[in-house]
């Protein structure tokens, strides 16, 4: 679908690249690293200046560590001493707790990490800057896509006080939930068709933290949940999230405070806790849908811009990193074909659907309504308390090794 932009004569621009990536978060950086290794000339732009805060739960699961290892970033992450996570503690609406360990997972890594996104994203950004064939621009905001007929030739961006044109054979939109690129190539009625809303804050002096991340499915949060992700021995990222269609009757700020202060066990653990100043923030999470609009010709959408977040948990870092790999693979294959990359979008669609269990997006609303309902949560966590195999399956499902459909049976 032709989006908003302007036409220009298809003659070479002064600044030409193989690939232009809009957005320097995990998705954009993953794609940039992979493309740089392939020898592509890449422009990576972001409207912010790094380091910058990004509202997130900060959890990096075992599958994401595998991608970071392939990208050559993991060893640099470990030098920052992130908090090591051995599994997940789930708390049911009835108050039961089950521990789902990562130790049995099939992949290379049997643990996860928690690292604040300000540090994580800056680390990725700095890693990309080390490639001589990648130009990195901060404070550079995309404004329009440049067309010749229906083909996108590049992007016009506001850089400093001027507007500049950048030409590219392929454009990647990795510019987050409010993606300009997604808006330019998608129907307005399909933007944010399915999303969640979350709020988080950082706390110091929290008691009872372990090497487990915590998911609290309290009754007054349903069909959402609260989380406590340790970032240190007594510090944590704490938040709540809920699908948007259930948000009208709930106030996020009240949900956040009630999660901490109206739950007796948590209230005790937070009795000495201190909220880090200016750390309480809300953010949208475009949840995964079965919509095919992750690409349009030579324009690809990654991460939140492509609505890839997990339909149940809202987790997005793995999808962003792995999606960057899929995009780079599609571009490498597509640019070798005749037609100047016209089939890149088609190749990308096949790759990401194979990587992300795309059929689960089709039944996402059903999963949200049933699995995050009080009956199913109490039932599944009660069963998992009695069955170590069921507890291990919960971890496998949340780490993308097994289908979420198993939660319904």
GISULGI-V155969 format. One record per residue. N is the residue number from 1. RES is the residue in one small letter. SS is DSSP state (~ for helix, > for strand, _ for the rest). PSI is psi in degrees with one decimal (999 if undefined). D_LAST is the distance of its C-alpha to the last C-alpha in Angstrom with 1 decimal. Layout:
BEGIN
N | RES | SS | PSI | D_LAST
N | RES | SS | PSI | D_LAST
END
This chain:
BEGIN
1 | x | _ | 133.2 | 39.9
2 | x | _ | 124.9 | 43.2
3 | x | _ | -160.4 | 42.9
4 | x | _ | 136.9 | 45.5
5 | x | > | -161.2 | 48.2
6 | x | > | 156.1 | 51.6
7 | x | > | 147.9 | 53.3
8 | x | _ | 159.4 | 55.8
9 | x | _ | 134.8 | 57.7
10 | x | _ | 56.4 | 55.8
11 | x | _ | 156.0 | 58.3
12 | x | _ | 140.6 | 57.4
13 | x | _ | 167.3 | 56.9
14 | x | _ | -33.1 | 58.6
15 | x | _ | 102.6 | 55.3
16 | x | > | 139.9 | 53.2
17 | x | > | 159.4 | 50.0
18 | x | > | -44.5 | 47.5
19 | x | > | 133.8 | 44.6
20 | x | > | 126.2 | 44.7
21 | x | > | 122.1 | 41.7
22 | x | > | 110.2 | 41.6
23 | x | _ | 120.3 | 39.8
24 | x | _ | 28.0 | 40.1
25 | x | _ | -164.9 | 36.8
26 | x | ~ | -39.4 | 34.3
27 | x | ~ | -50.0 | 33.6
28 | x | ~ | -41.0 | 37.3
29 | x | ~ | -39.2 | 38.4
30 | x | ~ | -48.2 | 35.9
31 | x | ~ | -42.0 | 37.2
32 | x | ~ | -42.8 | 40.7
33 | x | ~ | -47.5 | 40.6
34 | x | ~ | -42.3 | 39.1
35 | x | ~ | -37.9 | 41.7
36 | x | ~ | -39.3 | 44.5
37 | x | ~ | -27.1 | 43.8
38 | x | _ | -7.9 | 44.1
39 | x | _ | 9.5 | 47.5
40 | x | _ | 149.5 | 46.8
41 | x | _ | 117.8 | 48.9
42 | x | > | 141.3 | 46.6
43 | x | > | 123.2 | 47.2
44 | x | > | 117.3 | 44.7
45 | x | > | 149.9 | 45.4
46 | x | _ | 143.1 | 44.1
47 | x | _ | -16.0 | 45.5
48 | x | _ | 173.7 | 45.3
49 | x | _ | 130.4 | 47.3
50 | x | _ | 147.9 | 45.5
51 | x | _ | 146.3 | 44.5
52 | x | _ | 152.9 | 42.7
53 | x | _ | 145.9 | 39.9
54 | x | _ | 121.5 | 36.5
55 | x | _ | 125.8 | 34.1
56 | x | _ | 167.7 | 30.8
57 | x | _ | -16.6 | 28.6
58 | x | _ | 2.8 | 30.5
59 | x | > | 135.1 | 27.6
60 | x | > | 105.4 | 27.8
61 | x | _ | 169.6 | 24.8
62 | x | ~ | -42.1 | 25.2
63 | x | ~ | -34.4 | 24.6
64 | x | ~ | -33.6 | 27.4
65 | x | ~ | -35.0 | 29.6
66 | x | ~ | -41.3 | 29.5
67 | x | ~ | -43.9 | 30.8
68 | x | ~ | -34.5 | 33.4
69 | x | ~ | -45.0 | 34.6
70 | x | ~ | -31.8 | 35.1
71 | x | ~ | -9.9 | 36.9
72 | x | _ | 20.6 | 39.3
73 | x | _ | -24.8 | 38.4
74 | x | ~ | -41.9 | 36.5
75 | x | ~ | -33.8 | 39.6
76 | x | ~ | -33.5 | 41.2
77 | x | ~ | -45.2 | 38.3
78 | x | ~ | -27.6 | 38.5
79 | x | _ | -17.6 | 42.2
80 | x | _ | 3.8 | 41.2
81 | x | _ | 55.8 | 39.5
82 | x | _ | 160.7 | 36.1
83 | x | > | 128.4 | 33.8
84 | x | > | 136.1 | 31.6
85 | x | > | 125.4 | 27.9
86 | x | _ | -11.9 | 26.2
87 | x | > | -165.9 | 22.7
88 | x | > | 132.5 | 20.9
89 | x | > | 117.7 | 21.1
90 | x | > | 135.0 | 18.4
91 | x | > | 123.7 | 19.7
92 | x | _ | 165.6 | 17.6
93 | x | _ | -28.4 | 19.3
94 | x | _ | -3.6 | 20.0
95 | x | _ | 2.1 | 21.8
96 | x | _ | 148.3 | 19.8
97 | x | > | 138.1 | 20.1
98 | x | > | 139.9 | 18.1
99 | x | > | 122.4 | 19.8
100 | x | > | 104.2 | 18.0
101 | x | > | 153.7 | 20.8
102 | x | _ | -6.0 | 21.8
103 | x | _ | -24.2 | 23.8
104 | x | _ | -2.7 | 21.3
105 | x | _ | 151.8 | 20.9
106 | x | _ | -26.0 | 22.0
107 | x | _ | 179.3 | 24.6
108 | x | _ | -35.9 | 28.1
109 | x | _ | 132.2 | 27.7
110 | x | _ | 24.6 | 25.9
111 | x | _ | 166.3 | 26.8
112 | x | > | -175.5 | 27.2
113 | x | > | 156.6 | 30.2
114 | x | > | 121.6 | 31.2
115 | x | _ | 123.3 | 34.3
116 | x | _ | 139.9 | 35.6
117 | x | ~ | -28.0 | 35.6
118 | x | ~ | -42.4 | 39.3
119 | x | ~ | -44.0 | 39.8
120 | x | ~ | -48.9 | 37.1
121 | x | ~ | -37.1 | 38.2
122 | x | ~ | -38.2 | 41.8
123 | x | ~ | -46.0 | 41.2
124 | x | ~ | -45.2 | 39.7
125 | x | ~ | -45.2 | 42.5
126 | x | ~ | -35.9 | 45.1
127 | x | ~ | -41.9 | 43.7
128 | x | ~ | -36.7 | 44.0
129 | x | ~ | -17.4 | 47.6
130 | x | _ | -7.9 | 48.5
131 | x | _ | 126.0 | 48.3
132 | x | _ | -22.5 | 51.6
133 | x | _ | 13.1 | 50.2
134 | x | > | 122.3 | 48.1
135 | x | > | 129.9 | 50.0
136 | x | > | 125.9 | 48.3
137 | x | > | 121.0 | 49.3
138 | x | _ | 165.3 | 48.5
139 | x | _ | 37.0 | 49.4
140 | x | > | 110.6 | 49.0
141 | x | > | 122.9 | 47.0
142 | x | > | 140.4 | 46.2
143 | x | > | -49.3 | 47.7
144 | x | > | 151.4 | 47.7
145 | x | > | 143.2 | 46.6
146 | x | > | 123.3 | 49.7
147 | x | > | 154.2 | 49.5
148 | x | > | 99.4 | 51.7
149 | x | _ | -122.4 | 50.6
150 | x | _ | -2.5 | 46.8
151 | x | > | 135.6 | 46.7
152 | x | > | 123.8 | 46.3
153 | x | > | -21.3 | 49.2
154 | x | > | -158.0 | 48.4
155 | x | > | 141.7 | 48.1
156 | x | > | 130.1 | 50.7
157 | x | > | 150.4 | 50.2
158 | x | > | 113.4 | 52.0
159 | x | > | 111.0 | 53.3
160 | x | _ | -126.6 | 55.6
161 | x | _ | 6.8 | 57.9
162 | x | > | 162.6 | 57.7
163 | x | > | 131.6 | 55.5
164 | x | > | 146.5 | 55.1
165 | x | > | 133.4 | 53.8
166 | x | > | 127.5 | 51.7
167 | x | > | 143.3 | 51.1
168 | x | > | 143.7 | 48.1
169 | x | > | -31.5 | 46.8
170 | x | > | 141.5 | 43.2
171 | x | > | 130.4 | 42.0
172 | x | > | 123.6 | 38.9
173 | x | > | 107.6 | 37.6
174 | x | _ | 37.7 | 36.0
175 | x | _ | 31.6 | 37.5
176 | x | _ | -170.7 | 34.6
177 | x | _ | -31.9 | 33.1
178 | x | _ | 37.4 | 36.5
179 | x | _ | 123.6 | 37.2
180 | x | ~ | -42.0 | 40.5
181 | x | ~ | -43.0 | 39.7
182 | x | ~ | -41.2 | 36.5
183 | x | ~ | -33.0 | 38.5
184 | x | ~ | -27.1 | 41.2
185 | x | ~ | -4.7 | 39.1
186 | x | _ | 155.3 | 36.4
187 | x | _ | 134.4 | 36.6
188 | x | ~ | -29.7 | 37.1
189 | x | ~ | -14.0 | 34.5
190 | x | ~ | -9.1 | 31.8
191 | x | _ | 129.5 | 32.6
192 | x | _ | 34.4 | 30.1
193 | x | _ | -34.3 | 28.1
194 | x | _ | 117.3 | 25.0
195 | x | > | 164.9 | 25.7
196 | x | > | 167.6 | 25.3
197 | x | > | 140.1 | 28.1
198 | x | > | 160.4 | 28.6
199 | x | > | 139.0 | 31.4
200 | x | > | 158.4 | 32.4
201 | x | > | 156.8 | 35.3
202 | x | > | 135.3 | 36.6
203 | x | > | 146.0 | 37.6
204 | x | > | 158.9 | 39.9
205 | x | _ | 41.1 | 40.2
206 | x | _ | 134.5 | 36.6
207 | x | _ | 155.6 | 36.1
208 | x | _ | 19.2 | 33.3
209 | x | _ | 147.8 | 32.1
210 | x | _ | -164.4 | 30.7
211 | x | _ | 27.3 | 29.5
212 | x | > | 143.1 | 26.0
213 | x | > | 151.8 | 25.2
214 | x | > | 132.3 | 23.8
215 | x | > | 116.8 | 21.2
216 | x | > | 112.6 | 21.8
217 | x | _ | 63.5 | 19.5
218 | x | _ | 149.4 | 22.2
219 | x | ~ | -40.7 | 22.1
220 | x | ~ | -5.3 | 25.1
221 | x | ~ | -15.8 | 23.8
222 | x | _ | 146.3 | 20.6
223 | x | _ | 53.5 | 19.2
224 | x | _ | -162.4 | 20.8
225 | x | > | 165.6 | 21.5
226 | x | > | 157.9 | 24.5
227 | x | > | 153.9 | 25.2
228 | x | > | 110.5 | 27.9
229 | x | > | 107.6 | 28.6
230 | x | > | 136.8 | 31.6
231 | x | _ | -3.8 | 34.5
232 | x | _ | -171.3 | 36.7
233 | x | _ | -33.2 | 37.4
234 | x | _ | 21.5 | 37.8
235 | x | > | 150.4 | 36.9
236 | x | > | 152.4 | 33.7
237 | x | > | 120.7 | 32.3
238 | x | > | 133.9 | 30.8
239 | x | > | 175.2 | 29.2
240 | x | > | 151.2 | 26.9
241 | x | > | 151.5 | 25.1
242 | x | > | 146.4 | 23.7
243 | x | > | 141.6 | 23.1
244 | x | ~ | -33.7 | 26.4
245 | x | ~ | -11.9 | 25.6
246 | x | ~ | 4.1 | 24.9
247 | x | _ | -19.5 | 28.0
248 | x | _ | -33.9 | 30.7
249 | x | _ | 5.4 | 30.4
250 | x | _ | 143.6 | 30.1
251 | x | _ | 123.1 | 32.8
252 | x | ~ | -40.3 | 31.8
253 | x | ~ | -40.2 | 34.7
254 | x | ~ | -40.0 | 34.1
255 | x | ~ | -42.4 | 30.4
256 | x | ~ | -49.0 | 31.6
257 | x | ~ | -38.1 | 34.2
258 | x | ~ | -33.0 | 32.1
259 | x | ~ | -40.9 | 29.4
260 | x | ~ | -44.2 | 32.1
261 | x | ~ | -12.6 | 34.6
262 | x | _ | 3.3 | 32.8
263 | x | _ | 110.8 | 30.3
264 | x | ~ | -46.6 | 32.5
265 | x | ~ | -41.3 | 31.1
266 | x | ~ | -38.2 | 31.3
267 | x | ~ | -37.9 | 34.7
268 | x | ~ | -40.2 | 36.0
269 | x | ~ | -24.3 | 34.9
270 | x | _ | 11.9 | 36.5
271 | x | _ | -29.1 | 39.7
272 | x | _ | 3.0 | 41.8
273 | x | _ | 150.8 | 39.9
274 | x | > | 125.1 | 41.7
275 | x | > | 126.3 | 40.3
276 | x | _ | 132.4 | 41.8
277 | x | _ | 133.7 | 44.2
278 | x | _ | 16.8 | 43.0
279 | x | _ | -12.7 | 39.6
280 | x | _ | 115.8 | 37.7
281 | x | > | 151.3 | 36.6
282 | x | > | 158.7 | 34.1
283 | x | > | 148.1 | 32.6
284 | x | > | 151.4 | 30.5
285 | x | > | 104.4 | 27.6
286 | x | > | 109.5 | 27.1
287 | x | > | 153.7 | 23.4
288 | x | _ | 135.1 | 22.3
289 | x | _ | 168.8 | 22.6
290 | x | _ | 3.5 | 22.7
291 | x | _ | 138.2 | 26.4
292 | x | _ | 0.6 | 28.6
293 | x | _ | 52.7 | 31.3
294 | x | _ | 0.2 | 31.1
295 | x | > | 160.9 | 34.4
296 | x | > | 97.0 | 37.5
297 | x | _ | -115.7 | 39.9
298 | x | _ | 18.5 | 41.1
299 | x | > | 124.7 | 39.3
300 | x | > | 146.5 | 35.9
301 | x | > | 134.7 | 33.7
302 | x | _ | 160.6 | 32.0
303 | x | ~ | -142.0 | 30.1
304 | x | ~ | -29.9 | 30.1
305 | x | ~ | -30.1 | 32.6
306 | x | ~ | 7.6 | 30.1
307 | x | _ | 61.0 | 27.2
308 | x | _ | -2.5 | 25.1
309 | x | > | 150.0 | 23.6
310 | x | _ | 133.7 | 19.9
311 | x | _ | -21.7 | 18.1
312 | x | _ | -52.0 | 16.4
313 | x | _ | -22.1 | 18.9
314 | x | _ | 2.1 | 22.0
315 | x | _ | 137.5 | 23.0
316 | x | _ | -12.4 | 25.6
317 | x | ~ | -44.9 | 27.9
318 | x | ~ | -46.4 | 26.0
319 | x | ~ | -36.7 | 25.7
320 | x | ~ | -49.2 | 29.4
321 | x | ~ | -46.6 | 30.6
322 | x | ~ | -35.4 | 28.7
323 | x | ~ | -34.9 | 29.6
324 | x | ~ | -38.9 | 33.2
325 | x | ~ | -43.5 | 33.0
326 | x | ~ | -42.4 | 31.6
327 | x | ~ | -44.2 | 34.4
328 | x | ~ | -38.8 | 37.1
329 | x | ~ | -42.2 | 36.0
330 | x | ~ | -41.2 | 36.1
331 | x | ~ | -43.8 | 39.5
332 | x | ~ | -44.7 | 40.9
333 | x | ~ | -43.5 | 40.0
334 | x | ~ | -35.3 | 41.0
335 | x | ~ | -15.5 | 44.4
336 | x | _ | -16.5 | 45.4
337 | x | _ | 161.3 | 45.1
338 | x | _ | 150.5 | 47.8
339 | x | _ | 11.5 | 47.6
340 | x | _ | 46.6 | 47.4
341 | x | _ | 20.6 | 43.7
342 | x | _ | -23.2 | 42.8
343 | x | _ | 7.2 | 39.6
344 | x | ~ | -44.2 | 38.3
345 | x | ~ | -42.7 | 35.9
346 | x | ~ | -43.1 | 34.5
347 | x | ~ | -42.6 | 34.1
348 | x | ~ | -42.3 | 32.5
349 | x | ~ | -43.0 | 29.9
350 | x | ~ | -39.5 | 28.8
351 | x | ~ | -47.6 | 28.8
352 | x | ~ | -33.7 | 26.7
353 | x | ~ | -34.1 | 24.1
354 | x | ~ | -36.1 | 23.8
355 | x | ~ | -28.8 | 23.8
356 | x | _ | 19.5 | 21.3
357 | x | _ | 61.6 | 18.3
358 | x | _ | -28.5 | 19.9
359 | x | ~ | -26.0 | 17.2
360 | x | ~ | -27.0 | 15.2
361 | x | ~ | -32.5 | 18.3
362 | x | ~ | -35.7 | 18.1
363 | x | _ | 23.3 | 15.0
364 | x | ~ | -45.3 | 16.1
365 | x | ~ | -38.8 | 17.1
366 | x | ~ | -44.4 | 13.8
367 | x | ~ | -41.9 | 12.1
368 | x | ~ | -44.2 | 15.0
369 | x | ~ | -39.6 | 15.0
370 | x | ~ | -55.1 | 11.5
371 | x | ~ | -35.3 | 10.6
372 | x | _ | 21.7 | 14.2
373 | x | _ | 157.7 | 14.5
374 | x | ~ | -43.9 | 15.7
375 | x | ~ | -50.9 | 13.1
376 | x | ~ | -36.7 | 10.0
377 | x | ~ | -48.3 | 12.4
378 | x | ~ | -41.8 | 13.7
379 | x | ~ | -50.2 | 10.6
380 | x | ~ | -39.9 | 9.3
381 | x | ~ | -35.2 | 12.9
382 | x | ~ | -42.2 | 13.7
383 | x | ~ | -40.7 | 11.2
384 | x | ~ | -30.4 | 12.7
385 | x | ~ | -29.5 | 16.1
386 | x | ~ | -16.8 | 15.8
387 | x | _ | 108.8 | 14.4
388 | x | ~ | -33.3 | 16.4
389 | x | ~ | -42.8 | 14.0
390 | x | ~ | -39.2 | 11.2
391 | x | ~ | -42.1 | 14.1
392 | x | ~ | -35.5 | 15.3
393 | x | ~ | -35.1 | 12.2
394 | x | ~ | -43.3 | 12.6
395 | x | ~ | -40.3 | 16.1
396 | x | ~ | -38.0 | 15.3
397 | x | ~ | -45.5 | 13.2
398 | x | ~ | -21.9 | 16.0
399 | x | _ | 16.8 | 18.6
400 | x | _ | 17.1 | 17.4
401 | x | _ | -25.6 | 16.9
402 | x | _ | 154.3 | 13.2
403 | x | _ | 145.5 | 11.4
404 | x | ~ | -18.3 | 10.0
405 | x | ~ | -22.7 | 7.4
406 | x | ~ | -19.9 | 5.5
407 | x | ~ | -17.7 | 5.7
408 | x | ~ | -4.3 | 3.8
409 | x | _ | 999 | 0.0
END
